Amino acid sequence: MSASVHVVARFIAKPGKEEALKTVLTALIAPTRRELGCYQYDLLFNPLEPREFCFVERWGSDQEVDRHGETTHLKTAIADVEPLVDVPPDIRRYHIV
């Protein structure tokens, strides 16, 4: 079994833009879960900080994460997210030790 790649992508909505950001991010779930090599793609929210959302992802390889970054649905979402967040998304890639 090859080592999987984990991605954590954190988003902080501008005040009053929480629902709009949630809508954009939620729309990514179905098409991404259909991508080859996607084993987990869950959107979480922080109940103590309602402006904070986070994707927790698990992929089969770095190449599959890279391909995800080139999909139309992700590129569209990135453009749609930009006016809704206070700071650029914090997206980090991890490998199991």
N, C-alpha and C positions, 0 to 999 in steps of 0.2 A: 504494500500500500504506500502510495506517495504521500509526502507530508502535505497537509493542507495549509492554506493561507487564510489568515483571519484579517478582516478589515473592520475598523471602528471609524465611523463617520459621524461627527457631531455638528449639529446645527443650532444656532441661537437666533430665534425669531426677533424681529424688531417688535417693540411693544404694539399690541393691537393687530399684529400680523400672524399670530399663532395659528389660527384656523386656515388661513391661506397657505402657510408653509406646510401644515399637516396635509392639506389636500394635494399639493404638489408632490410631497414625499410619498404619500400613500399610493399615488398613481404609478410609482416606480415598482411597487412590490410584485404585481402579477407578471409583467414582462420580464423582470429580472429573474424571478424564480424559474422561468422557462429557459433561461440561458444555459448552455452547455457548461458544466463544471460548477454551477451554483448549488451548494449544498444547504446553505442557510442564508436567509435575507430577511431579518426581522427589524421592524421599526419600533423603537421604544420611546417613551416620553418620561420625563422626570416629574413626578407628582409634586415635588417640593419646589420645582422651578418650571412652571408651565410653558415657558418660552423655549425650553431645551428639548431637542429631539436627537435621537442617535440610532443609526443603523448598526447592527451587529451582523457581520457577514462571514461566511466560510466558503472558500473556493478551493477547487482542486489544484490550482497552480497559479503562479504569477502571470503566466500567459493568459489565463482565463480572466483574471482581474483586469489585465491590460485590454483584452477584447471588450470587456464590459464597459470600460471607459470610452470606447469608440462607438458604442451603440447610439442610435438616434434618440431613443427614449431617455438615456442618461444625459446626452448633450442638451436636449430640450429642457430637461429638468434643471440642469445647472444654470441655464440662462433664466429660467423662471424663478429660481431660488434667489438669485443675486439681489433683486430689489426688496426681498422679504427678510433678509438677515442683517444683523448688526455687524458681523465680521465674516470673512470668508469661512466656509466650512473647514473643519479640522478633520482631515482624512488621514488615517494612519494604517499602515500595513504591518502585520506581525507574522512571524513564523514560530512554530513550537520549538522550544529549547530542547 
